[in-house]
């Protein structure tokens, strides 16, 4: 039965947290239904991850979604609840942590936002990425969800009246009284381990929040492990479908193109014109993309404009398309193109970059569950899905993860080395 419930605000976040348990052998399932009721869940599942898809909602809407999930989980007596947050503090963190604490009627919620292995740390309550204040990093320039504050407590207080206590070590005494959110400093994986161990010994680990960093230390502590399943042989092709505008991902795409990836850039009309793929022009464009993907082992389908160009924005303005609608149309188009390639028989490992892109593909193939297998690189997860009677392996990655050479290294791993197992 489910011992741990994880509630994520986007799809790639759900997977990069779920895989921390799946890779240790825990029976783990990721579902896309925020209204999941728990009554009919598979009793073999130990870790259930719900992609609540609250990243882009208004604060009060995100609160309501998380509150309802936690309320249902408590009625089913799930022992441990984990609110997965973004390692760069994007999203509705304040409202969602408050919703969890109030729905569970707890005294404290323990929030550990750090991801030290990617140099995302919290020091004296301030969050840093690569030694830069998070709001001054690339995440402060995100066109859809810019991070505006590096103080974790101030970030929470922007959406919540809940008291927040910042502690520099897990032994620090927290004032008793009204419910509160406790934010922990952490600069190393060892610090994460120590926090988890001490909270568990004090029986205070039932309400917690953080990213994949804190999740990675939980399998052993919560005894969520088992036999790791072998991985089937990978395909001889690697296709990257990118809907992320993060500068980190754009640098990865540019480097991969320089190293031999064939790059297809979608025009503004191709991305944003509804029904484009059904037009004669759209059908011809797809046939050309299909030929490229079938005839080249390493390909990219990219929704980004060339650097310093604003063709997508200009097209949106000319056609009265709002910024949020731009994001939705792009992810729908990318998901549709990926589905069409799969339907045409493309034998390829497909990497979907950005949680919205992955969700767009899952919606197009009408799949609501996914099984994470293992983490190839930090934040890059290989998962299994079933479309009709056939199994497919897909990769997912949040836009802000990885170094410049990531895609090139992944291609080498997935194509040239052909691994048969995770370990």
N, C-alpha and C positions, 0 to 999 in steps of 0.2 A: 504494500500500500504506500501511498505518497507520504514521505516523511518531511520533504522540503518543497515548498512552493516558492518559485521565483517569479516576480512580476517585472517585466521589462517594458521600456517605453518605445523601443523600436526593434526591428527584426534582427539586424546584425548584432545588436546588444544582447538580445535573447540568446542567440547562438553562441557568441563568444563567452557567455557565462555558463550556459548549459554544457558546453564541451569540457569545462573543467571537471565535471562529474562523469560525463560519458567516457572520457579518456581514462578514467580510473575504474571503469567497469560498472558504474551505477546505471541502472536502467532508467534512461532519461528520455523525456518526450517534450517537444516544443509544439504548442498549439497557437493558432492565430485568433481564437475566439475569446474576446474579452468577456463574453457572457457565459463562458464555460461553467457548467453547473456542478461538476464533481460526482453527480449520482452514478453516471455510467462509465466512469474512468476505469481503465485497465488496472486491476489490483496488483499487477506485477510492477507497475511504475513506481519508482522510488523518488525521483526528482521530476516534478512537473514545472514547466516554464510556460507562462502565458505572455504572449506578446500583446500587451494592452494597446499598443499603437497610440500613445498619448503625447509623443514628442511635440507634435505640431498643434495640439488642441489648446484652447484657452485654459487658463489656470483652473477656473471653477469646473470646467468639463473634465479635466484630468483628475481633479479631486474626486469627483463623483464616480468615475470609472474605477479608480483604485479602491475607493471605499467599498464599493459593492463587491469587488473581487475578494477583498480581505474579509468582509463580513461573511460571505459564503464559506470561505476557507475555515474561519473560526468555528462556524456551525458544524463543519465536518471534522473538526478537531485535528487539523494538520498541525504538527508540532512546531515546525520552524518556518518562518516567513521572511523572505529576503526581497527587498525592493532594489532591483538593479537600477543603478544610475549611470549616467554618462561620465566617463573618466575625465572629460573636459568641462563638466558641470553644465552641459546644455540641457534644455528641456525644463519641465515644470517640477523641479526638485522640491521646492518648499511645499507646494500644495500636495504633492504625492506622498512625501514623508509624513506630513500631517494627517492625511487621509488614512494611511496605514496605522498610525499610532491611535487615532481616535476610533477607527473601526474595530481594532483589536482590544480597545479599552486597556491599553498597557500603561505602565508608569514611565518607561523610557524606551526610546528607539535608538539603537547604536549605529551611527553612521561613520563608515570608514571609506572615504572617497578615493584614496590613493591607488595608483598602479605603478609601483616602483620599477618593475622590470622594463617599463617604457619611459622611465624618468618622469612620471607624473606623480608628484608628491604633495603632501600637506604638512606645512611647518608653521607652528603657532597659529593654526587656523586659517592660513593662507595657502591657496592652491597654486602650484607651479607646474609648467610643462617645459621640459628641457631648460630648467633654471630661469624661465621667463614667467612672469605673472600671467595666469591663464587669460585674463582679459586683454593682455597686450600681445598674446600669441596669435597664430593664424585663426584660432577659434573666436577671437574677438572681431574678426573681419568676415565671418560667415554671413552671406547675403540673406539667409533664411532664418537663422537662429544665433545671432552673435552673443557671445558671453560678455557681460558688461561689468562683472565684479569678480575679484579674486578672493575675497573674504567669504569663506563657506557659510559662516553664520549670517552675514549680511545678505548673501544670495538666498538663503532660506527665508529670511525675514521679509524679502521683497514679496513673498506670496503667502506668508503665514504669521500668525500671532503667537505661535507656539514658542515657549522659552527654549533657547539654545544654549548649551554649555559646551565650551571647547576645552578639551583636556589634552595635555601634552604627553601623558602616559596613562596606561590603563589602570594604574593603582591610585590615581588621583581621586579624591573623594568628591562625589557629585551631590549637591544639596538635595535632600529629600523634600517632598511636597507635591506640587502639581506636576502633571506629566511634562516631559521635556525630550528634546532631541539632543543627543550627546555626539559631538563631532570629535573624532580622534586624529591626532597627528600620526603620520607614518611616512618614513623615508626609505624603508627597506622591506624586503619580503619577510625578514626575521621579525620586524616589528608587527607586521600583519599576523604572523603566526602567534606571537605572544599575546596580542589582543584577543584573538579567537580562543586560545587555550584558557586564558584567565576568565573571559566571559562565560565560557562553557562550564568551568568549574564552579562559577557562582550561579549557574543556572539562569543566565541573563542573555542567552543567545537566541531566544525565541523570536525577537523582533529586531531585524538588522537591515542595513542598507549599505550599498557600495557598488563597485564595479567588478570586473572579472578578477581584479587583483585580490580582493578579499575572498571572493568565491573560490579561488584556487587553493586556499588553505583549509577549506571546510570539509572536503571528502574524507580525509583521515579522521578529523575530529568528530564528525557526525557518523562515522562508520558507514560511509556511502561509497563502497567500492566492490569490485567483483572481477570476473573474467573479462578481459578486453577482447572484443570480437575482431577477427582478422578483416582486413580491407581487401576488396577485390582489385584486380589489375586496373590501372588507370588507362584512359583513352590515349590515343596517339596525337590528339589535337587539344589545344588550349585556347579557349575563347574568353576574352574579358569584355563584359558588358558594363559600361560605366555611366552612372547617373550622378556621381558625386562631383561637386564643384570645389572640393577642398584642395588647397594648393599642394598639400602633400601628395594626394592622389594624382593631380595633374603632373607633378614632377615625375612620378612613377610611370605615367603613360608616355611622357616625352622620352624618358630614358629607354623604355621598352621599344619605342618606335626606332630610336637610334640603333638599337641592337637587333633589329630585324623583324619586329612585329609589324604585320600589315594593319594599318590603322584606317578605319572608316569613320569619318566625321559626319554626323547627321546635320543637315541644314536646318535652319529655323523653321521652315515650312514643314519639313519631314518630321520634326519633333512636335510641333504645336498645332498643325492643321488636323482637326478631327476628321477621321475617315480617309486620311491621305493614303494609307496602305491599300485601300479598296479602289482607288482611282487607277487608271491605266498608267499614269506616270509613277504612282506608288508601286504598282506591280512590277514595272520594269526595274525600279530601284531595288526592290527586294531581290529580284532574280540576280542582279549584279552583286549584291551583298552575299547571297547564297553561294554564288560561284567562287567568290573570294574566300569565304570561310571553308568551303569544301576543298579548295585547292591549296590552302596555306595552313601549316600546322599551328601557327601562332598569330592570332588576330585580335583586334580591338574594335569594338563598336562604341563610339564615344559621343556623348551629348554636349561636350564642352565646345564653346567657340574657340577659335584660334586666339592666343593671348592678345589682350588689348582690343579685341574686336567686341562689338556689342550687338551683333546681328540678332541674337535671340531676344534681347531686351527691346530692341527697336521693333522687331516683328510683333512682340507682345503689345507694345504701346500702340502701334498702328492698327492692331486688331482688337483693342480693348480687352486684353487678357490680363487678369490680375496676377500678382506675383505668386500667390498660393496656387492658383490654377496652372501657372507655368510649370511648377514642380509636379503637380498631379498629371498633367498631360505628358510630360517627358517620361515619367516613370511608367505610365500606361503604354506609351509607344515602345519603350525599351522592353518591357515585359512581353508585349505582343510580338516584337521581332524575335526575341529569344524563343518564345513558344513556336513560332512558325518555323524556325530553323530546326528545332527538335522534331517537330511534326514531319519535316522533310527528310528526316533520317540522319541529321548531323551527329556523328559519333565524336563527342568532344566533352572534356571536362569544362563546364561553364562557370566562370567566376563573375558574380554579381556584386558590384561595388556600391555601397550605400544601402542602408536599410530600406529606403523607399524603393530602390531598384529591385531588391529581392522580393519585397512585398508585391510589387507590380507583376513580377513573373509568377509568383505563387497564385495571385488572383487570376491571371490569364489561364493557367493550367488547372485551376479550380482544385487546388490542394490546400488543406487547412492544417496539416501536421507534417513535421519534419523531424528526422532523427539525426542529431549530431554524432559524428564519428570520432574525429580527433582534430587537434589544432596543429596545423603545419607550421605556422609562424604565429607570434602573438597577435591575436585579433583576427587571424585568418583561419576559418573553420571549414573543414570538409564534412559535408552532410549527405544524407541519403534521402531521396524522395521516391515515391512510386506514382507514376503516371500511367493510368490504366493497369496493365499487367507487367509493365517494364520498370526496372529500377534504374535510377539515375544518380550520379554523384555530382554535387555542385559545391562550389566554393563561395563563401561570403566574406566580406571585409567591410568594416566601417571606413569611411573616407579618410579619417585622420590617422590611420595606423600604417606603420611600415616605413622602411627607408627607401631611398630612390631606386635601389636595385631589386625591390621585392618581386615585381612581376617577372623579371628575367630569371631570378632564382627559383620562383615557383615553376616556371616553364621547364627549367632544367630538372627539377624534382619530379614533375608530373609526366614529362615526355621522355627525357633522355635516360633517367634512372629507372623508371617504371617500378615503383615499390608495390609489394604485395600485402604489406601489413603495417600497422601503425607503429609496432615495436618489433 
